[in-house]
């Protein structure tokens, strides 16, 4: 049975973690109007019904994808070029990327800090927010440290940059320092993701699986969007750490795109549900098209964020 507009709006609010006012802005209408739709006291006109349907699919996730549209989106994504030097030499670009990547990736993992909170913490090393936990504030600073570490490595080594086990462990150490006892080490116990049907790697096999992944990460790629989707999917299924796997995986994805001169994907916290849905489909069924589309769209998100800041 087709879900009502009211139910779809409620699901958007829940999964995007939006207020009614934020939802209204996204639909280019008023909060009062959205409230009437949610409470079934008014019915949206066709134009808004179509907007709601598209937003619902964007947030909750599609079930299939048109191959021609996918091909066009992928082609458009790989045409959006940027280098790590372009980022490092432009403080404005670096600050914007650091802020938004840190905010969205940590919010996906449960942080309650707002974008303004993250900006305040990152702009003032001595700042302490009384209404946020110490862990959340450390996570923000640690994420910046891990990102800068990878960017510096890529910039310093340039064409000689390669992915190594040590590089991944060092990234995790910086990301999870003072947060988990085993920062910088692979997990030595079983693991599962609550609510997910994906069977994670046996911890005994992690070193060998990481070596296989490294060979793929360091190999040439003809289809970059497919390459990003498959390697990201593989890392998250290995789930090599006791905590921080999503954040490390998105950092590796971000820097891998820069390594290939492509605008890096920014996974928005509003699209967490769709992101996890596409990852699970890829990991269980080895069907990557929806995740590829998501990667292409996430590259466009970064481009839109930076287009007025890059020459």
C-alpha positions in Angstrom: 0.0 0.0 0.0 1.3 3.4 -0.9 2.3 5.5 2.1 0.4 8.7 2.7 2.1 12.1 2.3 1.8 12.5 6.1 3.7 9.3 6.8 6.4 10.2 4.2 6.9 13.6 5.8 7.2 12.0 9.2 9.8 9.5 7.9 11.8 12.3 6.3 11.8 14.2 9.6 12.9 11.2 11.5 15.6 10.0 9.2 17.0 13.4 8.2 16.9 14.5 11.9 15.2 17.7 10.7 12.8 20.1 12.4 9.6 21.0 10.6 11.2 24.3 9.8 14.2 22.6 8.2 11.9 20.4 6.2 9.9 23.4 5.1 13.0 25.2 3.8 13.9 22.1 1.8 10.5 22.1 0.2 10.5 25.9 -0.2 7.3 26.4 1.8 6.3 27.5 5.3 6.6 25.5 8.5 2.9 26.1 9.1 2.0 24.5 5.7 4.2 21.5 6.5 2.6 21.1 9.8 -0.9 21.0 8.2 0.3 18.4 5.7 1.8 16.2 8.5 -1.4 16.4 10.5 -3.5 15.7 7.4 -5.4 19.0 7.7 -4.4 20.0 4.3 -3.3 18.3 1.1 -0.3 19.6 -1.0 -0.8 20.6 -4.6 0.8 18.4 -7.3 4.0 20.5 -7.4 4.6 19.9 -3.7 3.5 16.3 -3.9 6.2 15.7 -6.5 8.8 17.5 -4.4 7.9 15.4 -1.3 8.2 12.2 -3.3 11.6 13.1 -4.6 12.8 14.2 -1.2 11.5 11.1 0.4 13.5 8.9 -2.1 16.5 11.0 -1.6 16.5 10.6 2.2 15.1 7.1 2.6 16.7 5.6 -0.5 15.8 4.4 -4.0 15.2 0.8 -4.8 16.5 0.9 -8.3 18.2 3.2 -10.7 18.1 4.0 -14.4 21.3 3.0 -16.1 21.4 6.0 -18.4 20.9 8.4 -15.5 23.6 6.6 -13.5 26.1 6.8 -16.4 25.4 10.5 -16.8 25.8 11.2 -13.1 29.1 9.3 -12.9 30.4 11.1 -16.0 29.5 14.5 -14.4 31.1 13.5 -11.1 34.5 12.5 -12.5 34.6 15.8 -14.5 34.7 17.7 -11.2 38.5 18.0 -10.7 40.4 19.2 -7.7 43.9 18.3 -6.3 45.1 18.1 -2.7 47.3 21.1 -3.4 44.3 23.1 -4.4 42.8 22.4 -0.9 46.0 22.9 1.2 47.0 26.1 -0.4 43.5 27.7 0.0 42.7 28.1 3.7 39.1 29.0 3.0 38.6 25.8 1.0 40.4 23.7 3.6 38.4 25.2 6.5 35.1 24.7 4.8 35.8 21.1 3.9 37.2 20.3 7.3 34.2 21.8 9.1 31.5 20.1 6.9 33.2 16.7 6.7 33.8 16.7 10.5 30.3 17.8 11.3 28.5 15.3 9.0 30.7 12.3 9.6 30.5 12.6 13.4 26.8 13.4 13.3 26.2 10.2 11.3 27.9 8.3 14.2 25.7 10.0 16.9 27.3 13.3 17.8 24.8 15.9 18.9 27.1 18.9 18.1 25.6 21.4 15.6 27.6 22.8 12.7 28.1 26.0 14.7 29.4 23.9 17.7 31.9 22.2 15.5 33.1 25.5 14.0 33.5 27.0 17.5 35.6 24.0 18.7 37.8 23.9 15.6 38.4 27.6 15.5 39.5 27.9 19.2 41.8 25.2 20.6 41.0 26.3 24.2 37.2 26.4 23.7 35.1 24.0 25.8 31.3 23.8 25.3 29.5 23.3 28.5 26.4 21.8 26.8 28.3 19.1 24.9 30.2 16.0 26.1 34.0 16.0 26.3 33.9 13.0 24.0 32.0 14.8 21.2 34.4 17.7 21.4 37.5 15.4 21.3 35.9 13.6 18.3 35.7 16.9 16.4 39.3 17.8 17.0 40.6 14.3 16.4 38.8 14.1 13.1 40.5 17.2 11.9 43.8 15.8 13.0 43.2 12.5 11.1 42.1 14.4 8.0 45.1 16.8 8.0 47.4 13.8 8.5 46.1 12.1 5.4 46.1 15.3 3.3 49.7 16.0 4.3 50.7 12.5 3.4 49.1 12.8 0.0 50.5 16.2 -0.7 54.0 15.3 0.4 54.2 12.1 -1.5 52.2 13.2 -4.6 52.5 10.5 -7.3 54.5 8.2 -4.9 51.6 8.1 -2.4 50.4 4.6 -1.7 47.9 3.1 0.8 49.5 1.0 3.5 48.4 -0.8 6.6 50.5 1.6 8.7 48.8 4.6 7.1 45.3 3.2 8.0 46.4 2.4 11.5 47.9 5.9 12.0 44.7 7.4 10.7 42.7 5.4 13.3 45.1 6.3 16.0 44.6 10.1 15.4 40.9 9.7 15.0 40.2 7.7 18.1 43.1 8.9 20.4 41.7 9.3 24.0 38.4 7.8 23.0 39.1 4.0 22.8 41.8 2.0 24.5 42.8 0.3 21.3 43.3 3.3 19.0 45.6 2.5 16.2 45.1 -1.3 16.4 42.8 -3.8 14.6 40.1 -5.3 16.7 40.8 -8.7 18.3 37.2 -9.8 18.9 34.0 -10.4 17.0 31.7 -7.6 15.9 28.3 -6.9 14.5 26.3 -3.9 13.5 23.0 -3.5 15.3 20.1 -3.7 12.8 22.3 -4.8 9.9 22.2 -8.1 8.1 25.8 -7.8 7.0 28.2 -10.4 8.3 31.4 -8.7 9.3 34.9 -10.2 8.9 36.2 -12.6 11.4 38.9 -10.6 13.4 41.5 -13.3 12.6 41.2 -12.6 8.9 41.4 -8.8 9.2 45.1 -8.4 8.4 44.9 -10.5 5.3 41.6 -8.8 4.2 43.2 -5.4 4.6 46.2 -6.5 2.5 43.7 -7.5 -0.3 42.0 -4.2 0.0 45.3 -2.3 -0.2 46.1 -4.0 -3.4 42.8 -2.8 -4.8 43.3 0.7 -3.5 46.7 0.9 -5.1 45.7 -0.5 -8.4 44.7 1.5 -11.5 40.9 2.1 -11.9 39.0 2.6 -15.1 35.7 3.4 -13.5 36.5 5.7 -10.6 33.0 5.9 -9.2 32.6 2.2 -9.2 36.1 1.9 -7.7 35.2 4.3 -4.8 31.9 2.5 -4.1 33.5 -1.0 -4.1 36.5 -0.2 -2.0 34.5 1.8 0.5 32.0 -1.1 0.7 34.8 -3.6 1.2 36.5 -1.6 4.0 33.2 -1.2 5.9 32.5 -4.9 5.6 36.0 -5.8 7.0 35.2 -3.4 9.9 38.7 -3.6 11.1 38.4 -1.6 14.3 36.5 -1.8 17.5 35.1 1.7 16.9 35.5 4.5 14.3 35.1 2.3 11.2 32.6 4.6 9.5 34.7 7.7 10.1 37.9 6.0 9.0 36.2 4.6 5.9 34.8 8.0 4.9 38.2 9.6 5.4 39.9 6.9 3.2 37.1 7.5 0.6 37.6 11.3 0.7 41.4 11.1 0.3 41.2 8.3 -2.3 39.1 10.6 -4.5 41.7 13.4 -4.1 44.4 11.0 -5.0 42.7 10.5 -8.3 42.2 14.3 -8.7 38.4 14.1 -8.2 36.3 16.2 -6.0 35.9 14.1 -2.8 32.4 12.8 -1.8 30.7 14.4 1.2 28.2 12.0 2.8 25.5 14.2 4.4 24.1 13.3 7.8 20.6 13.8 6.3 21.2 10.9 3.9 22.4 8.5 6.5 19.5 6.1 6.0 20.0 6.0 2.3 23.8 5.6 2.7 23.4 2.6 5.0 20.8 1.1 2.8 22.9 1.3 -0.3 26.0 0.0 1.6 24.0 -3.0 2.8 22.7 -3.8 -0.7 26.2 -3.7 -2.1 27.7 -5.8 0.8 25.0 -8.5 0.7 24.0 -8.7 -3.0 27.2 -7.2 -4.6 25.0 -4.8 -6.5 26.8 -1.5 -6.5 24.7 0.7 -8.8 22.7 2.5 -6.0 25.9 3.1 -4.0 27.6 4.4 -7.2 24.8 6.9 -7.7 25.1 7.9 -4.1 28.9 8.5 -4.5 28.4 10.5 -7.6 25.8 12.7 -5.9 28.0 13.1 -2.8 30.7 14.4 -5.1 28.3 17.0 -6.4 27.5 18.0 -2.8 31.1 18.8 -2.3 31.3 20.7 -5.6 28.3 22.8 -4.7 29.8 23.6 -1.3 33.1 24.8 -2.9 32.1 26.1 -6.3 32.2 29.8 -5.2 35.6 29.3 -3.4 37.7 27.6 -6.0 39.1 29.3 -9.1 
